[in-house]
Amino acid sequence: MNNTTGCVLGVLAYLYVSVCIFMMAQKKGEDNAWFAFVPILDLILLLSIADMPLWWLLLFFIPLVNYFAMIPIWMSAARAMGKPSWLGLLTVIPGINLIVIGYLAFSS
C-alpha cells in the first residue's frame, strides 16, 4: 500500500467514525453534535455521550493510557445508547471496532 492509499483510508475511517459519533450525539439529544467532525472536540462530545467527566480528556494525551482509557468510555457510550456495555470492550479490536461503533450509531 502506498502513502496515498493509506492517507485516503485514514481520512475515510476518520469520517466514518465522525459520522457515527454525530449520529450517536443526535440520538442522545446533544446540542453540539457537529463537534464530532472537529479533532479534540469529538473527544469532548464522546465523553458527553458516555456521561463521563470532562477531566478524562487529559487521559487522551498520555501515550498508552489513552488506549486503555477508551475502553470504559466506549463501554459507557454503549450503555448510554441502550446497548450492553461489553460492546465497548470490542472497540479495542481493529476492524471490529468500526463495526461496533457503526452498530451503536445506526441501530435503534
LUMGU-318224 format. One record per residue: residue in one letter; z, y, x of N, C-alpha, C in turn; chain. Coordinates in steps of 0.02 Angstrom, whole numbers, plus 50000, padded with zeros to 5 digits. Layout:
<sites>
+----+-------+-------+-------+-------+-------+-------+-------+-------+-------+----+
! aa !   nzz !   nyy !   nxx !  cazz !  cayy !  caxx !   czz !   cyy !   cxx ! ch !
+----+-------+-------+-------+-------+-------+-------+-------+-------+-------+----+
!  A !     Z !     Y !     X !     Z !     Y !     X !     Z !     Y !     X !  A !
...
+----+-------+-------+-------+-------+-------+-------+-------+-------+-------+----+
</sites>
This chain:
<sites>
+----+-------+-------+-------+-------+-------+-------+-------+-------+-------+----+
! aa !   nzz !   nyy !   nxx !  cazz !  cayy !  caxx !   czz !   cyy !   cxx ! ch !
+----+-------+-------+-------+-------+-------+-------+-------+-------+-------+----+
!  M ! 50000 ! 49941 ! 50043 ! 50000 ! 50000 ! 50000 ! 50000 ! 50062 ! 50045 !  A !
!  N ! 49955 ! 50108 ! 50032 ! 49953 ! 50168 ! 50073 ! 49999 ! 50221 ! 50044 !  A !
!  N ! 50005 ! 50277 ! 50081 ! 50052 ! 50330 ! 50061 ! 50036 ! 50360 ! 49993 !  A !
!  T ! 49972 ! 50368 ! 49978 ! 49952 ! 50398 ! 49914 ! 49974 ! 50354 ! 49856 !  A !
!  T ! 49963 ! 50290 ! 49862 ! 49983 ! 50243 ! 49809 ! 50058 ! 50245 ! 49800 !  A !
!  G ! 50096 ! 50246 ! 49854 ! 50169 ! 50249 ! 49850 ! 50193 ! 50312 ! 49816 !  A !
!  C ! 50161 ! 50368 ! 49832 ! 50180 ! 50432 ! 49801 ! 50165 ! 50432 ! 49727 !  A !
!  V ! 50107 ! 50406 ! 49708 ! 50089 ! 50403 ! 49637 ! 50137 ! 50359 ! 49599 !  A !
!  L ! 50153 ! 50301 ! 49627 ! 50201 ! 50255 ! 49593 ! 50270 ! 50287 ! 49588 !  A !
!  G ! 50291 ! 50323 ! 49640 ! 50355 ! 50357 ! 49639 ! 50358 ! 50411 ! 49585 !  A !
!  V ! 50305 ! 50449 ! 49579 ! 50303 ! 50502 ! 49527 ! 50302 ! 50471 ! 49458 !  A !
!  L ! 50263 ! 50417 ! 49449 ! 50262 ! 50383 ! 49384 ! 50330 ! 50354 ! 49365 !  A !
!  A ! 50365 ! 50325 ! 49413 ! 50432 ! 50298 ! 49400 ! 50480 ! 50354 ! 49382 !  A !
!  Y ! 50476 ! 50410 ! 49417 ! 50519 ! 50467 ! 49402 ! 50506 ! 50493 ! 49332 !  A !
!  L ! 50442 ! 50500 ! 49314 ! 50425 ! 50524 ! 49247 ! 50448 ! 50475 ! 49192 !  A !
!  Y ! 50441 ! 50411 ! 49205 ! 50463 ! 50360 ! 49157 ! 50538 ! 50364 ! 49145 !  A !
!  V ! 50576 ! 50367 ! 49199 ! 50650 ! 50371 ! 49193 ! 50669 ! 50437 ! 49159 !  A !
!  S ! 50634 ! 50491 ! 49176 ! 50648 ! 50556 ! 49145 ! 50636 ! 50554 ! 49070 !  A !
!  V ! 50580 ! 50524 ! 49049 ! 50566 ! 50519 ! 48978 ! 50619 ! 50476 ! 48943 !  A !
!  C ! 50640 ! 50422 ! 48976 ! 50692 ! 50379 ! 48947 ! 50758 ! 50417 ! 48938 !  A !
!  I ! 50778 ! 50454 ! 48990 ! 50840 ! 50493 ! 48984 ! 50832 ! 50547 ! 48931 !  A !
!  F ! 50773 ! 50578 ! 48926 ! 50759 ! 50627 ! 48875 ! 50768 ! 50597 ! 48805 !  A !
!  M ! 50739 ! 50538 ! 48794 ! 50745 ! 50504 ! 48729 ! 50817 ! 50487 ! 48713 !  A !
!  M ! 50854 ! 50463 ! 48763 ! 50925 ! 50447 ! 48753 ! 50964 ! 50510 ! 48734 !  A !
!  A ! 50948 ! 50565 ! 48767 ! 50983 ! 50628 ! 48753 ! 50968 ! 50652 ! 48682 !  A !
!  Q ! 50906 ! 50645 ! 48661 ! 50889 ! 50664 ! 48593 ! 50925 ! 50621 ! 48542 !  A !
!  K ! 50930 ! 50557 ! 48554 ! 50967 ! 50512 ! 48509 ! 51040 ! 50531 ! 48505 !  A !
!  K ! 51069 ! 50553 ! 48560 ! 51139 ! 50572 ! 48562 ! 51150 ! 50643 ! 48536 !  A !
!  G ! 51096 ! 50680 ! 48523 ! 51102 ! 50748 ! 48499 ! 51122 ! 50799 ! 48552 !  A !
!  E ! 51103 ! 50785 ! 48614 ! 51119 ! 50832 ! 48669 ! 51077 ! 50895 ! 48661 !  A !
!  D ! 51106 ! 50952 ! 48675 ! 51072 ! 51016 ! 48668 ! 51017 ! 51026 ! 48720 !  A !
!  N ! 51028 ! 51004 ! 48780 ! 50982 ! 51018 ! 48835 ! 50947 ! 50954 ! 48859 !  A !
!  A ! 50911 ! 50922 ! 48814 ! 50876 ! 50860 ! 48831 ! 50824 ! 50871 ! 48885 !  A !
!  W ! 50798 ! 50932 ! 48890 ! 50748 ! 50947 ! 48941 ! 50775 ! 50942 ! 49012 !  A !
!  F ! 50841 ! 50940 ! 49020 ! 50872 ! 50930 ! 49086 ! 50846 ! 50866 ! 49118 !  A !
!  A ! 50823 ! 50818 ! 49077 ! 50801 ! 50753 ! 49103 ! 50743 ! 50759 ! 49153 !  A !
!  F ! 50707 ! 50814 ! 49151 ! 50648 ! 50822 ! 49193 ! 50661 ! 50863 ! 49256 !  A !
!  V ! 50724 ! 50884 ! 49266 ! 50741 ! 50927 ! 49323 ! 50791 ! 50889 ! 49367 !  A !
!  P ! 50774 ! 50880 ! 49432 ! 50821 ! 50845 ! 49476 ! 50890 ! 50879 ! 49476 !  A !
!  I ! 50942 ! 50841 ! 49483 ! 51012 ! 50859 ! 49481 ! 51034 ! 50871 ! 49408 !  A !
!  L ! 50996 ! 50912 ! 49372 ! 51013 ! 50922 ! 49301 ! 51007 ! 50857 ! 49262 !  A !
!  D ! 50961 ! 50813 ! 49282 ! 50955 ! 50749 ! 49247 ! 51018 ! 50707 ! 49257 !  A !
!  L ! 51050 ! 50713 ! 49314 ! 51112 ! 50677 ! 49325 ! 51168 ! 50705 ! 49282 !  A !
!  I ! 51170 ! 50771 ! 49275 ! 51220 ! 50803 ! 49232 ! 51209 ! 50779 ! 49160 !  A !
!  L ! 51147 ! 50776 ! 49138 ! 51131 ! 50752 ! 49071 ! 51151 ! 50680 ! 49062 !  A !
!  L ! 51138 ! 50638 ! 49112 ! 51157 ! 50568 ! 49109 ! 51233 ! 50560 ! 49103 !  A !
!  L ! 51270 ! 50600 ! 49140 ! 51343 ! 50599 ! 49135 ! 51365 ! 50620 ! 49066 !  A !
!  S ! 51331 ! 50668 ! 49037 ! 51348 ! 50690 ! 48969 ! 51334 ! 50636 ! 48918 !  A !
!  I ! 51277 ! 50602 ! 48925 ! 51261 ! 50547 ! 48880 ! 51313 ! 50492 ! 48885 !  A !
!  A ! 51335 ! 50478 ! 48946 ! 51384 ! 50425 ! 48959 ! 51456 ! 50446 ! 48945 !  A !
!  D ! 51466 ! 50509 ! 48924 ! 51533 ! 50536 ! 48912 ! 51579 ! 50528 ! 48972 !  A !
!  M ! 51552 ! 50544 ! 49030 ! 51590 ! 50540 ! 49093 ! 51602 ! 50610 ! 49119 !  A !
!  P ! 51657 ! 50619 ! 49156 ! 51673 ! 50686 ! 49181 ! 51621 ! 50712 ! 49231 !  A !
!  L ! 51612 ! 50776 ! 49232 ! 51561 ! 50808 ! 49275 ! 51574 ! 50799 ! 49349 !  A !
!  W ! 51638 ! 50789 ! 49369 ! 51652 ! 50781 ! 49441 ! 51619 ! 50719 ! 49470 !  A !
!  W ! 51597 ! 50672 ! 49428 ! 51562 ! 50613 ! 49453 ! 51496 ! 50632 ! 49487 !  A !
!  L ! 51471 ! 50692 ! 49472 ! 51410 ! 50716 ! 49504 ! 51418 ! 50717 ! 49580 !  A !
!  L ! 51478 ! 50731 ! 49604 ! 51490 ! 50733 ! 49676 ! 51477 ! 50664 ! 49709 !  A !
!  L ! 51488 ! 50610 ! 49671 ! 51478 ! 50543 ! 49698 ! 51405 ! 50529 ! 49715 !  A !
!  F ! 51359 ! 50565 ! 49682 ! 51288 ! 50554 ! 49696 ! 51268 ! 50580 ! 49764 !  A !
!  F ! 51309 ! 50620 ! 49795 ! 51292 ! 50649 ! 49860 ! 51324 ! 50612 ! 49919 !  A !
!  I ! 51357 ! 50557 ! 49904 ! 51388 ! 50516 ! 49956 ! 51347 ! 50452 ! 49964 !  A !
!  P ! 51316 ! 50442 ! 50022 ! 51275 ! 50383 ! 50032 ! 51313 ! 50318 ! 50018 !  A !
!  L ! 51280 ! 50272 ! 49988 ! 51305 ! 50206 ! 49968 ! 51353 ! 50210 ! 49908 !  A !
!  V ! 51395 ! 50260 ! 49906 ! 51440 ! 50269 ! 49849 ! 51398 ! 50283 ! 49787 !  A !
!  N ! 51344 ! 50322 ! 49795 ! 51302 ! 50340 ! 49739 ! 51272 ! 50278 ! 49705 !  A !
!  Y ! 51255 ! 50229 ! 49744 ! 51227 ! 50167 ! 49717 ! 51278 ! 50132 ! 49672 !  A !
!  F ! 51340 ! 50128 ! 49695 ! 51392 ! 50094 ! 49656 ! 51418 ! 50137 ! 49599 !  A !
!  A ! 51412 ! 50203 ! 49605 ! 51433 ! 50247 ! 49550 ! 51387 ! 50241 ! 49490 !  A !
!  M ! 51325 ! 50222 ! 49502 ! 51278 ! 50215 ! 49446 ! 51297 ! 50159 ! 49399 !  A !
!  I ! 51332 ! 50108 ! 49423 ! 51349 ! 50051 ! 49381 ! 51393 ! 50072 ! 49322 !  A !
!  P ! 51452 ! 50103 ! 49332 ! 51492 ! 50122 ! 49274 ! 51458 ! 50177 ! 49231 !  A !
!  I ! 51417 ! 50218 ! 49263 ! 51382 ! 50270 ! 49225 ! 51333 ! 50239 ! 49176 !  A !
!  W ! 51292 ! 50193 ! 49201 ! 51244 ! 50161 ! 49156 ! 51278 ! 50114 ! 49106 !  A !
!  M ! 51335 ! 50084 ! 49126 ! 51373 ! 50044 ! 49078 ! 51399 ! 50088 ! 49021 !  A !
!  S ! 51424 ! 50146 ! 49037 ! 51447 ! 50193 ! 48985 ! 51389 ! 50220 ! 48944 !  A !
!  A ! 51333 ! 50231 ! 48976 ! 51274 ! 50255 ! 48939 ! 51250 ! 50202 ! 48889 !  A !
!  A ! 51251 ! 50139 ! 48911 ! 51231 ! 50085 ! 48865 ! 51279 ! 50081 ! 48806 !  A !
!  R ! 51343 ! 50086 ! 48819 ! 51394 ! 50086 ! 48766 ! 51383 ! 50145 ! 48719 !  A !
!  A ! 51367 ! 50203 ! 48747 ! 51356 ! 50263 ! 48706 ! 51294 ! 50256 ! 48662 !  A !
!  M ! 51246 ! 50216 ! 48684 ! 51186 ! 50205 ! 48645 ! 51195 ! 50147 ! 48595 !  A !
!  G ! 51255 ! 50120 ! 48591 ! 51269 ! 50067 ! 48544 ! 51247 ! 49998 ! 48568 !  A !
!  K ! 51239 ! 49990 ! 48632 ! 51219 ! 49926 ! 48661 ! 51276 ! 49898 ! 48703 !  A !
!  P ! 51274 ! 49833 ! 48719 ! 51328 ! 49805 ! 48760 ! 51330 ! 49837 ! 48830 !  A !
!  S ! 51389 ! 49850 ! 48854 ! 51396 ! 49884 ! 48918 ! 51371 ! 49843 ! 48977 !  A !
!  W ! 51368 ! 49777 ! 48971 ! 51344 ! 49736 ! 49026 ! 51272 ! 49751 ! 49044 !  A !
!  L ! 51235 ! 49782 ! 48998 ! 51166 ! 49802 ! 49015 ! 51165 ! 49851 ! 49074 !  A !
!  G ! 51217 ! 49891 ! 49080 ! 51221 ! 49937 ! 49136 ! 51223 ! 49903 ! 49203 !  A !
!  L ! 51250 ! 49842 ! 49205 ! 51251 ! 49804 ! 49267 ! 51180 ! 49786 ! 49290 !  A !
!  L ! 51135 ! 49777 ! 49243 ! 51067 ! 49756 ! 49260 ! 51027 ! 49812 ! 49293 !  A !
!  T ! 51052 ! 49873 ! 49290 ! 51016 ! 49929 ! 49320 ! 51018 ! 49927 ! 49397 !  A !
!  V ! 51057 ! 49883 ! 49426 ! 51057 ! 49877 ! 49499 ! 51002 ! 49830 ! 49524 !  A !
!  I ! 50968 ! 49797 ! 49478 ! 50915 ! 49750 ! 49498 ! 50848 ! 49787 ! 49494 !  A !
!  P ! 50814 ! 49795 ! 49550 ! 50749 ! 49830 ! 49549 ! 50699 ! 49796 ! 49502 !  A !
!  G ! 50664 ! 49837 ! 49465 ! 50616 ! 49811 ! 49417 ! 50648 ! 49801 ! 49349 !  A !
!  I ! 50702 ! 49763 ! 49348 ! 50739 ! 49752 ! 49286 ! 50769 ! 49818 ! 49261 !  A !
!  N ! 50788 ! 49861 ! 49308 ! 50819 ! 49924 ! 49288 ! 50772 ! 49966 ! 49246 !  A !
!  L ! 50707 ! 49965 ! 49260 ! 50659 ! 50003 ! 49220 ! 50655 ! 49976 ! 49149 !  A !
!  I ! 50658 ! 49911 ! 49142 ! 50657 ! 49879 ! 49076 ! 50719 ! 49897 ! 49037 !  A !
!  V ! 50777 ! 49893 ! 49069 ! 50841 ! 49908 ! 49035 ! 50843 ! 49981 ! 49013 !  A !
!  I ! 50824 ! 50026 ! 49057 ! 50825 ! 50097 ! 49040 ! 50778 ! 50111 ! 48982 !  A !
!  G ! 50719 ! 50080 ! 48982 ! 50672 ! 50087 ! 48927 ! 50700 ! 50058 ! 48862 !  A !
!  Y ! 50734 ! 50001 ! 48867 ! 50766 ! 49972 ! 48809 ! 50819 ! 50018 ! 48779 !  A !
!  L ! 50860 ! 50047 ! 48822 ! 50911 ! 50093 ! 48797 ! 50880 ! 50155 ! 48764 !  A !
!  A ! 50824 ! 50177 ! 48791 ! 50792 ! 50237 ! 48765 ! 50753 ! 50226 ! 48700 !  A !
!  F ! 50718 ! 50171 ! 48696 ! 50670 ! 50163 ! 48641 ! 50691 ! 50114 ! 48587 !  A !
!  S ! 50747 ! 50079 ! 48596 ! 50770 ! 50034 ! 48542 ! 50812 ! 50073 ! 48493 !  A !
!  S ! 50818 ! 50046 ! 48434 ! 50856 ! 50082 ! 48382 ! 50928 ! 50060 ! 48381 !  A !
+----+-------+-------+-------+-------+-------+-------+-------+-------+-------+----+
</sites>
